[in-house]
Amino acid sequence: MKVQNTQKNKFLITLVSILLCWNGIAQETKKIYLSGKDFKNPVQWEFMCTDGNNSKTWSTINVPSNWELEGFGEYTYGRWYKELNQKEPSKEEGFYKYNFNIPEDYKGKNIVIVFGGAMTDTEVKINGKSAGDIHQGGFYEFKYDISSLVNYGGENLLEAHVSKHSSNGSVNNAERKTDWWLFGGIYRPVWLEVSPKSFIEHVAVDAKMDGSLRADLNLKNIPNNSIIEANISPIGSNETFKTVTISLKDDEDFQTIEAKWDNVNAWNPESPHLYTLTLSLKNNGQSLHTSKTKIGFRTLEFLKKDGIYVNGKKIIMKGINRHTI
């Protein structure tokens, strides 16, 4: 009986230790791709184009891609239509559909859908309901919080309506009416970001050559009396640095934190030293969320009528660039 009690006590101690360790491990944001990770490894979605080649009928298309390269719509170069006295082209639209599942245990978490880039106006729906305002602008990432729109433990329908020609004149002037090929479609990956209820939504870092760091944080559902534990680790090295603890202000979703580490290797073009910045969100000893960002410590200066300096050294730039997509 004594042996059994001893074994039982050991089991309980082990179980408690596991639970304590689990409680101390912060959850990181999960990234789940709905498309391929790049154009070399695409995923097929349902697709229909309104005009041009292979239009007005549902088929499939690789995502990410430009639909012209997949045999849909029409090719257009810049403003040549004016030289040829033709009507303004490139106004076809693309309709996308894709089904995906959300596990039941994701209920209570924050689920965001992210589009790396689409040309150009994009309307997104989840299960027939709008995910948010129509996005305009083809060259940058956009996202929607779809936590309240998805079916947990079941299938979900993603619909994306992409207009090659923007309804915003300023967007067309900047992106569509110039000297390059005009393409349409979801040409960068699409993915889900699944985070715990309390999490660090976004991090913007300014890290100087002297090891000082300033970071702007967008926070969601942060309890009172929370802290951030900040640490850096050099990529490709086992060198360790101290952890800096920063108290957060209560009831503020946007906050700026500061930290400093000694003996960092500054980034420069010849020796691009990089670090992983780890920010751990904690409350009353419990880890809520961990965010990791790749950074370099460098000081940039732009001096009028002089030039660009990196870590106090003037940078001479030579070359020419032609911008096409």
N, C-alpha and C positions, 0 to 999 in steps of 0.2 A: 504493500500500500504506500509506503514511504517513497519507493522508487517511482511508482505511478504519479504521486503528487509532485515529485521533483521534476519528472518529465513534463507534467502538465504546466508547472510553473515556468519551465524553460520555453515551452510552446507559447504561453501567454506573453512572456517577455519578448520573444522573437516577433510575435504578431504586433505588439505595441510598438516595437522598434521600427518595423516595416511601415506601420501607419504614420509614425512620427516622421520618418524619412520621406514618405509620400507627401505628407502635408508640407514638408519643407521644400519640395521641388516645384518651382513655378512652371506654369503652363506656357508654352510658346505658341505663337500663332501658326496654325496649320495652313499650308498652301496646297489647294487641290485644283489641278488643271481640268478645265472642261474642254479646252482645245488642245492641240499639240503644244509642246514647249517651244517649238520653232517651226519654220517652214519645211525643214527636212523631215520632221516627224509630226505631220498634221493629223487631225481627227476630222472625220467627215460629219458635217451637219446637213440637215435638209435646207434647200435653197431655191429661190426663184428670183430671176432678174426681170425687170419690167420692159426693157427695150434692148435692141441690139442682138447680138448672137445668142442663140439658145435661150431666148426669153419667153416669158409668159407661160412657163410650165415648170412644175416642181421637179427637182432632181436633187443631187447632192453636190457639195463643194468641200474642198479642203479648208480647214481653219487652223492656223492663220494662212491667208493668201490674199492677193488682189484678184478680183473676179475676172478681169480681162485676161490674166495669165492662166486662168482656169477655163477659158473658152466662152465667157459670158460678156455681154455688153459690147462696148466699142472702144477702140484705142483713140486717144486724143492727145495732141501735143500743144500745150500752151495756148497761145492766141492765134494760131494759124487760121482758124475759121474766119477771122476778120479779114485776113489777106485774101481768102478765097470767096469772100462775100457770102458765107454760109451762115445759117442760124446758129446760135450758141449751142454747142453740143454738151455731152457728158452730164446729162441730167437723169440718167437711168437710176433706179432704186433697187436695192436688194433686200429680200426678206429671208431671214434665217430662223430655223427652229432647232432646238436641241433638248433632249430629255435627260435628266440627271436625278440621282437619288440623294436624299439627306437622311442620315441615321437618326433614330429616335433619341439617342443619347446626346445629340447636338442641341436639344431643346434647352433654352436658358443661356445659350452662348450667342455671341455676336457673329452674324454671317454677312459678309460683304462680297459682292461680285465686282471684279476688277477687269476692265478692258485696257490692255496695253496700248491700243491705238486703233482707230477706225476712220476711214475716209468716207464722208466726213461727219454730217449730222447723224446722230444715232439715238433712236428711241428704244428703250429696253423694257420688256414686260416679263413678269414672273407669274405663271399660272393665270394669265389673262389680265393681270393688274399692273399698272405702271410702276416701275421701280423708282421713277423720279423725273426731273426735267430732262428734255431732249438735250443731249450733249452736242456742242458745236466746236469744231476744231479738230483737225486730223492728226496732229503731231504730238499729242501728249495723253497720258494715262487719265482715266476717269473711273469712278466707282460709285456703287450704291449699296446702302444697307438694306438687305432683303430679309432680315431676321423675322419680320412679321408677315412675310409673303409666302414662305416656303411651307411645304407639307413635310412634317417630321415623321420619319419612318416610312416614307413613301416616295413616289415619283413626282418630279416637278418639270414643268415646261418653261424653257427659256425662249423668248422671241426677241429678235433684234431687227429693227427696220433701219437700214442704212441708206442715206441719200448722198449720192456722189457729189451733187451740187448743193451747197449750203443755202438755206433760206436767209442767212445773215450775209449782207453784202460785204461787210468788212472782212469776214472770213474768206470769201471768194477773192477779194482783192489781194489778200495776203498769201493765199495758198493755191488758188485755182487759175489766176489770170497772169501767168508769168511764163518764163522760158524753161519749162520742163514737162515731162509726161504727167498726165492727170489720171490717177487710178482710183478705183473704188473698192470698198470691202473692209472686212475685219482682218487687218494685215499683221497684227501682233497678237500674242496669246491672250486667252481669257481664263480667269481662274477664280476660285473662291478663297477667301481668307476667313478662317474660323478661329475666333478668339474667345477667351473666358469673358464673363460679364464685366469685370473690372480689368482694363488693359491699357497699354500704351499704344495709341492709334498711329501716331506718326512722330518721327524724330528728325530734326534738322540740326546738323552739327557744324560748328565752326571751331576747328582745332588748330591752334597756333604752333609755331616751331619750338616755342619754349615749354611745351607740354601742357599749356593751359587749354581748357575746353569750355565752350559755351554751347548749350543745346536747348533748342525750343521743343517742347513736348506738347502734343495734343493727347489729352487723357480722357477716358470714358468711365463713368460710374465709379469714381475713386472714393473710397471710404475716408472719413476724417482720420487724422493722425497717421497718414500713410507716409512712407519714405521710399526713396530710390537709393539702391546700392549700385554704384558705378565702378566698373573695372575695365582694364584694357589688357589684351594679350597680343603680343606680336605674332603675326602670321609667319609660320616657318621657324619659330624659335620657342624654347621652353622658359624664357625669361618671365618672371612674375612681377606684378606691381600691386601696390596696396589697393584695398577697396575703400572708396570714398562714399560716405553716407550723407544723404541730403534729405532734409525734411521738406515735405510738400505742403503747400498752402491748402487749407480746406475750401471746398466748394469752388474751385477754379479749374476749368477744363484745359486752359492754355497756361503753361508755366515754363519758366526758363531756369535751368540749373547750371551751375558752374563747378568745375573740378580742375585739379592740376596734378600732374605726375612729373617726377624728376627723371632725368636721364633717358628721355625718349629719343629715338632716331627720327629726325625730321625727314619728310618726304621731299624729294626733288626729282627732276626728270631723269637724272643719271642713276639715282639710287631711290627708287619708289618704295620706301618702307611703308608697310601697311599694318594696321592693328584691327582687332575685333573689339568694338566697344559693346560691353554687356551691361544693360540696364535692367535691374531686378526691382520690380514693384512689390513692396511688402507692407503688411498691415498687422500690427500686434504679433509679430514673429511669423506670420503666415505668408508664404510666397504666392502672389496672385498672378503675376505675368512676367515673362522675360522677353526683352527685345534685344536683338543683336544687329549691329551695323558695322560695315567695313569702312574704316576711316584712315586718313593720313594726316599727320601733323605738319602743317605748312602755313607760312604767312605770305599772303598775296598783297601787293601794293600796285595801284595804277596811278602813276604820277603824270600830271598834265604836261604835255609837250616834252615828255621824257621817255616814258615807256612802262613796261610791265616788269615788276620785280618779284622773284620767288625767294623767300628767306634772305632778303637783302641783296640778292644777286640779279642783275639786269638780264632779261631773257631776250635774245635776238631771234625774231621769227622770220623765216624765209619760205616762200612757196606761193601757190595759187590754188584756188578751189572752185570747182563748178558744182553747184548744188542740184542734184537730181535725186529722185526717190525710186 
